[in-house]
Every structure is written in C-alpha cells, then in structure tokens.
Amino acid sequence: DNSARLFKNIVRDSAIASYVEGNYDLYARLPTMFAIAAQPTAAHSNTELKQAILQQIQQLQTTPITQSELDRVKNTMLAKQIYNQDELSDEA
C-alpha cells in the first residue's frame, strides 16, 4: 500500500528504497511471522536500508498508530477479504 507509513518514509520521503512491503498472514492456522522485503535504491546500501527499517520499527514502538491509520488498515483487510471471494478460481 503506497500510503502506508513504511512506504511513505522509506520510499517516498527519504528515497532509500525503491520498494518496501510488509507481509503477515493474518489467517494462517499456525503461528507465522511478520516479514519486511525491500530493495535499496542505487544511491543506498543494504546496510543503510536495514538501519532505516529498524528505525521505523523503533518509531512504531514509541509512537502509536493514529486512528486514521488503523481505520485504513481495517478497510484494506475487509476489502481484500471481499475481493478474494470474487476470484474466478473460487467459482469451481
């Protein structure tokens, strides 16, 4: 999601990464982990990108998310759940 905090701070604002995403399987039957994938821009190293991601994680630990961020995530999850029901592969 291009409006998410991680994307905004690492890709759009600081241009350390050309790509970043977080992934967590909310509906997994077994315990799972949150994963972050990212690609640094040519002007930055993997180490710089890792430090920027860790800084964002630390900021999240000390600065709670806003109600609007929480609402956006809830709406995104609901929309994904609804759209998944419309996939052709589920029709068979």
C-alpha positions in Angstrom: 0.0 0.0 0.0 1.6 3.2 -1.2 0.0 5.3 1.6 1.4 3.1 4.4 3.9 4.6 6.9 6.8 2.3 5.9 6.4 3.1 2.2 6.0 6.8 2.8 9.0 7.2 5.0 11.5 4.8 3.3 10.5 5.1 -0.4 8.7 8.3 -1.0 10.3 10.7 1.6 13.9 9.5 2.0 14.3 7.6 -1.3 16.4 4.9 0.5 14.4 2.1 -1.1 12.7 1.7 -4.5 10.4 -0.9 -3.0 9.3 -1.9 0.5 6.5 -4.0 1.9 5.4 -5.8 5.0 3.7 -9.2 4.9 1.8 -11.1 7.6 -0.7 -13.9 7.1 -3.5 -12.9 9.4 -5.5 -16.1 8.6 -2.7 -18.7 9.0 -3.7 -21.7 11.0 -0.2 -22.0 12.6 2.0 -19.3 14.1 3.6 -17.1 11.5 5.9 -14.1 11.4 5.8 -10.5 10.0 8.3 -10.1 7.2 9.6 -7.0 5.5 11.0 -7.1 2.0 12.8 -4.1 0.4 15.2 -3.1 -2.4 17.6 -0.2 -1.8 18.0 2.5 -4.5 21.3 2.7 -6.3 22.4 5.5 -4.0 22.0 3.5 -0.8 23.4 0.2 0.5 21.6 -2.7 2.1 23.0 -1.6 5.4 21.6 1.8 5.1 18.2 0.4 4.2 18.3 -2.1 7.1 19.0 0.8 9.5 16.2 2.8 8.1 13.8 -0.1 8.5 14.9 -0.7 12.1 14.5 3.0 12.8 10.9 2.8 11.6 10.3 -0.3 13.8 11.6 1.6 16.8 9.4 4.6 16.0 6.4 2.4 15.8 7.3 1.0 19.3 7.3 4.5 20.8 4.7 6.4 18.6 1.4 4.6 18.4 -0.5 4.5 15.1 -3.2 7.0 14.5 -6.9 6.2 14.4 -6.9 7.0 10.7 -4.0 4.6 10.0 -5.9 1.9 11.9 -9.1 2.6 10.0 -7.3 2.4 6.7 -5.8 -1.0 7.6 -9.1 -2.3 8.7 -10.8 -1.2 5.5 -8.0 -2.6 3.3 -8.2 -6.0 5.1 -12.0 -6.1 4.7 -11.8 -5.1 1.0 -9.2 -7.9 0.4 -11.4 -10.4 2.1 -14.4 -9.4 -0.1 -12.4 -9.3 -3.3 -10.9 -12.7 -2.6 -14.5 -14.1 -2.7 -14.9 -12.8 -6.3 -11.9 -14.7 -7.7 -12.8 -17.0 -10.6 -10.7 -19.9 -9.2 -13.1 -19.9 -6.2 -16.1 -20.5 -8.5 -15.3 -24.1 -9.3 
